[in-house]
Amino acid sequence: MNNTILVIDDDEVLNRAIARGLRGEGFNVISATSAEDATQVLARIRVDGIILDRMMSGIDGLTFLQDLRTSGNTTPILMLTAMTGAENSIAGLAAGANDYLGKPFQLRELVLRLKNMLKNIQSSMTMPNGLIYADDEFFVGSTPENARIFMLSGEEKKFLQLLTSPIGNIAPASPMVAKRLRMKLNSVLSNLDIITVRGQGYKLIDQTTCKK
């Protein structure tokens, strides 16, 4: 499955150019021309990465980034801005950006930075005992050699990705999706369970870790 990227930039010409370039590289792209629009998108859709302009009308990119991280959203973000220089770069990274690229830029550099950012995030995902994540799929087994694919629906897979990015993350889901995934996990991995966090969503717990 191709990664889905949300491009947030109020320069519509540049936004379209970035989207076109990313689609040419195999990404799925959603575009937003304001932080307000992006907030509505993220309330409905899980994305794998965000390209975020810093200077925008309305809510600026830095404020949007800070609010997103404060809410617990850990989606990897590449901040794209004309505000270059060490101080601006440090401010963006300190606010929670995973990378920072100044304008003007080469599309090829943007694509490479984005791919590296996503690769690093995915490789750093620590899975609970018995669960393996590789090549955008979940597997069940103690080692990669004896693992078998964990058959999930699209909704269940997205939900489990949220629950494990990182472990302990509280993620929203419909009660039916949460129930189905809990049953599937319980049937193959007795150490894993999904608990309800009242008013917030659901959380994956590794009971062997909790007992230590």
QUIURRA-V427882 format. One record per backbone hydrogen bond with DSSP energy under -1.0 kcal/mol. NH is the residue of the N-H (numbers start at 1). CO is the residue of the C=O. E is the energy in kcal/mol with one decimal. If there is no record, write none. Layout:
nh->(NH | NH)
co->(CO | CO)
e->(E | E)
//
This chain:
nh->(5 | 6 | 7 | 8 | 9 | 12 | 15 | 16 | 17 | 18 | 19 | 20 | 21 | 22 | 23 | 24 | 26 | 27 | 28 | 30 | 32 | 38 | 39 | 40 | 41 | 42 | 43 | 44 | 45 | 48 | 49 | 50 | 51 | 52 | 53 | 61 | 64 | 65 | 66 | 67 | 68 | 69 | 70 | 71 | 72 | 73 | 78 | 79 | 80 | 81 | 84 | 89 | 90 | 91 | 92 | 93 | 94 | 95 | 97 | 98 | 99 | 101 | 103 | 110 | 111 | 112 | 113 | 114 | 115 | 116 | 117 | 118 | 119 | 120 | 121 | 122 | 123 | 124 | 125 | 131 | 132 | 134 | 137 | 139 | 140 | 141 | 148 | 150 | 157 | 158 | 159 | 160 | 161 | 162 | 163 | 164 | 165 | 169 | 171 | 178 | 179 | 180 | 181 | 182 | 183 | 184 | 185 | 186 | 187 | 189 | 192 | 193 | 195 | 197 | 200 | 201 | 202 | 203 | 205 | 207 | 210 | 211 | 212)
co->(28 | 49 | 30 | 51 | 32 | 10 | 11 | 12 | 13 | 14 | 15 | 16 | 17 | 18 | 19 | 20 | 23 | 22 | 3 | 5 | 7 | 34 | 35 | 36 | 37 | 38 | 39 | 41 | 41 | 4 | 4 | 76 | 6 | 78 | 8 | 54 | 60 | 61 | 62 | 63 | 64 | 65 | 66 | 67 | 69 | 68 | 50 | 99 | 52 | 101 | 82 | 85 | 86 | 87 | 88 | 89 | 90 | 91 | 92 | 77 | 77 | 79 | 81 | 106 | 107 | 108 | 109 | 110 | 111 | 112 | 113 | 114 | 115 | 116 | 117 | 118 | 119 | 120 | 122 | 128 | 139 | 137 | 134 | 132 | 148 | 130 | 140 | 138 | 153 | 154 | 155 | 156 | 157 | 158 | 159 | 160 | 162 | 166 | 202 | 174 | 175 | 176 | 177 | 178 | 179 | 180 | 181 | 182 | 183 | 185 | 189 | 205 | 203 | 201 | 197 | 197 | 171 | 195 | 193 | 191 | 206 | 207 | 209)
e->(-3.1 | -2.4 | -2.9 | -3.2 | -2.0 | -1.1 | -2.9 | -2.4 | -2.0 | -2.8 | -2.5 | -2.6 | -2.3 | -2.7 | -2.4 | -1.7 | -1.6 | -2.3 | -2.7 | -2.6 | -2.7 | -2.1 | -2.2 | -1.4 | -2.0 | -2.7 | -1.2 | -1.4 | -2.6 | -2.6 | -1.3 | -2.2 | -2.6 | -2.5 | -2.6 | -2.7 | -2.3 | -2.5 | -2.4 | -2.6 | -2.4 | -2.3 | -2.3 | -1.7 | -1.3 | -1.9 | -3.0 | -2.7 | -3.2 | -2.1 | -1.7 | -2.4 | -2.9 | -2.1 | -2.2 | -2.5 | -2.8 | -1.5 | -2.2 | -2.5 | -1.4 | -3.1 | -2.2 | -2.1 | -2.6 | -2.3 | -2.7 | -2.5 | -2.6 | -2.5 | -2.4 | -2.4 | -2.4 | -2.5 | -2.1 | -2.5 | -2.4 | -1.1 | -1.1 | -2.0 | -2.9 | -2.5 | -1.5 | -3.3 | -3.2 | -2.3 | -2.4 | -2.9 | -2.6 | -2.1 | -2.1 | -2.5 | -2.3 | -1.9 | -2.2 | -1.4 | -1.1 | -2.1 | -2.6 | -2.5 | -2.3 | -2.4 | -2.5 | -2.3 | -2.2 | -2.1 | -2.7 | -2.7 | -1.5 | -3.2 | -1.4 | -1.9 | -2.9 | -3.0 | -2.6 | -2.3 | -2.6 | -2.4 | -2.8 | -3.5 | -2.0 | -1.3 | -1.0)
//
